[in-house]
Amino acid sequence: MNTGKKNMNYVLLLGKSLLLSFIVTLILFVIFTLILTYTSLGEKWIPLVNTVILIISISLGAIKIAINSSKRGFINGGVLGLSYMLLLILFGFIVFKNTGIDIYSLTKLGIGVLVGIIAGMIGVNLK
């Protein structure tokens, strides 16, 4: 019975951390869109800024989950990074009708997991 409650708490914590990551992503994308719209910043910056926003968002979520779980930060952060990226890829499939996973998606997936692992290790040591 206690294990079921721990699992439910973990799923809830993962959900809250993912929600934080997606809210940060949304806010940063809105800010970047406004910057692109009202300045002379070129579209060539979109891939770089996209990756930076991804790193910031996953880092904050991974730090949150690691602080609240207090152990195995690298695993919790990696799970968050993987979950975030898989949800993002799934969203792309549904909304943009993507039909496959390319090297760009796999690279972003790897970056997301790696960032989650590193941020999880940082987060578990912040408590």
C-alpha positions in Angstrom: 0.0 0.0 0.0 2.8 2.4 0.9 4.5 1.7 -2.5 1.3 2.7 -4.4 1.2 6.0 -2.5 4.8 6.7 -3.3 4.3 5.9 -7.0 1.2 8.2 -7.1 3.2 11.0 -5.3 6.0 10.5 -7.9 3.7 10.7 -10.8 2.1 13.8 -9.3 5.5 15.4 -8.8 6.6 14.5 -12.3 3.4 16.0 -13.7 3.9 19.2 -11.7 7.5 19.5 -12.8 6.5 18.8 -16.5 3.8 21.5 -16.2 6.5 24.0 -14.9 8.7 23.1 -17.8 6.0 23.6 -20.4 4.8 26.9 -18.8 8.4 28.2 -18.9 8.6 27.1 -22.5 5.4 28.9 -23.4 6.5 32.1 -21.7 9.9 32.1 -23.2 8.5 31.4 -26.7 6.1 34.3 -26.4 8.9 36.6 -25.3 11.1 35.4 -28.2 8.2 35.8 -30.7 7.7 39.4 -29.5 11.5 40.1 -29.9 11.4 38.6 -33.4 8.4 40.6 -34.4 9.4 44.0 -33.1 13.2 43.9 -33.8 15.4 43.3 -36.7 16.6 40.0 -35.3 16.7 37.5 -38.1 15.0 34.1 -38.4 18.4 32.4 -38.4 18.4 32.7 -34.6 15.3 30.5 -34.2 17.1 27.0 -34.0 19.6 28.3 -31.4 17.0 30.1 -29.3 14.7 27.1 -29.5 17.5 24.9 -28.1 18.3 27.4 -25.3 14.6 27.6 -24.3 14.5 23.8 -24.3 17.6 23.6 -22.0 16.2 26.3 -19.6 12.8 24.6 -19.4 14.0 21.1 -18.8 16.6 22.4 -16.3 14.0 24.1 -14.2 11.7 21.1 -14.2 14.5 18.7 -13.4 15.7 20.8 -10.6 12.2 21.0 -9.2 11.7 17.2 -9.3 15.2 16.5 -7.9 14.7 18.9 -5.0 11.4 17.4 -4.1 12.5 13.8 -4.4 15.8 14.3 -2.5 17.6 11.3 -4.0 18.5 9.9 -7.4 18.4 13.3 -9.0 20.1 12.1 -12.2 17.4 9.5 -12.7 14.5 11.8 -11.9 16.0 14.6 -14.1 16.6 12.1 -16.9 13.0 10.8 -16.6 11.7 14.4 -16.7 13.9 15.3 -19.7 12.8 12.2 -21.6 9.1 12.7 -20.7 9.3 16.4 -21.8 10.8 15.5 -25.1 8.5 12.6 -25.8 5.5 14.8 -25.1 6.9 17.5 -27.4 7.5 15.0 -30.2 4.0 13.6 -29.7 2.6 17.1 -29.9 4.5 17.6 -33.2 3.0 14.4 -34.6 -0.5 15.4 -33.7 -0.4 19.1 -34.5 2.0 19.3 -37.5 1.3 15.8 -38.9 4.9 14.8 -38.8 5.3 11.3 -40.1 8.7 10.3 -38.8 11.5 10.9 -36.4 14.6 12.4 -38.0 18.1 13.0 -36.8 17.1 16.5 -35.5 14.4 15.0 -33.3 16.7 12.3 -32.0 19.4 14.9 -31.3 16.9 17.1 -29.3 15.8 14.0 -27.4 19.4 13.2 -26.4 20.0 16.9 -25.4 16.8 16.8 -23.4 17.7 13.7 -21.5 21.3 14.8 -20.9 20.2 18.3 -19.7 17.6 16.6 -17.4 20.3 14.3 -15.9 22.7 17.2 -15.3 20.0 19.5 -13.8 18.7 16.6 -11.7 22.2 16.1 -10.2 22.4 19.9 -9.5 18.9 20.0 -8.0 19.4 17.1 -5.6 22.4 18.9 -4.2 20.5 22.2 -3.8 18.2 20.8 -1.1 
